[in-house]
Amino acid sequence: MTVLMNKLQKIIHLWLFLILLVIAGCSTDFGRTKSVEELIETISVQDTRVAHLATQIEQAELVNTEQWEAIQYLSTQMPLVLRNNTPTSTGHKYTPTPYLDIEYPPDVRTNIREVDLVIDAIFSQDVDKRIEFLRYTETACLNVEGLGGPPKCLPDEPEGTLVKVLPASSGEGFHVQPDQIRETLDFQVRGLFAVYRVPGDAYEAEYWPAGEYGIVFTSEDGGHPHVITVIVADGWIVRLDFNPTWPPFETIMQRSDEFILPPIR
């Protein structure tokens, strides 16, 4: 009887041991499964946070870009606000410089004679002086509508008539007739912004000269800051570009990769 009881106890102990092993194994697997699930959940949460952070960074960069452009604009306007002499604590008066921090001092030139002569003519604010450096483009007119393209024929001009015009642009290209040239050249400039060499692959057509140099002036005609680019070839003014984009840095930097006088940043 004693021997039987001992065997029975051994069998019970064995079964208990096996049951404990099974329970332990299940617990371990459950723990592992739970750990993996928690890890996946943690990674998912972190991914969401990273994505959110990336979005915030992108938005911040956009806002900062807009703020930087606004700051640039305000910095150009400050000297205008101070145009009238302002008393200082010592009783002296502050006299602002005649140029802004985005423009070159009035006496700066390129040392390229044909370019500097045109700069002088534009700074003279004298229409007759500017006309002396003007070279018209002679090309055939067309009876077409819309902006851009060759010059449009006047009512008394048959299509194909050779006409003398000054190509110009203000968002879209157009051509100025000689009887309108004084009005077109009668603009005021504030300062010299940049001078660049026109790239060899710049667009050019019989009615649209590419030129050799671009002389960029700032202006406030009409009450709004903008730039006027005078295109020069062989010492002659061959085209005008009126660009309302402000601040003008990015626009002008896209014009060329070779600057004689780069934009001041």
Number of C-alpha atoms within 10 A of each C-alpha: 6 7 8 9 10 11 12 12 12 12 12 12 12 12 12 12 12 12 12 12 12 12 12 12 12 12 12 12 12 12 12 12 12 12 12 12 12 12 12 12 12 12 12 12 12 12 12 12 12 12 12 12 12 12 12 12 12 12 12 12 12 12 12 12 12 12 12 12 16 13 13 18 16 12 14 17 15 13 17 14 10 13 14 12 12 12 11 9 6 6 8 10 12 13 13 16 12 13 16 20 16 21 21 19 15 13 7 12 18 13 10 10 11 16 23 16 16 23 21 15 17 24 18 14 15 14 17 14 15 21 16 12 17 19 18 17 19 14 18 18 22 18 14 12 9 8 13 15 17 20 26 21 19 14 8 6 14 13 15 13 14 16 18 19 24 25 22 22 17 12 13 12 16 21 24 20 17 14 9 12 16 15 11 15 17 14 16 18 19 19 20 28 26 24 26 22 19 21 15 11 7 12 11 11 10 11 20 22 18 21 23 19 24 28 24 27 24 22 21 13 13 9 7 10 19 20 27 23 22 23 28 26 18 12 20 22 23 24 26 24 19 18 18 15 14 16 19 21 18 11 11 21 15 8 15 16 11 13 16 16 18 16 20 11 8
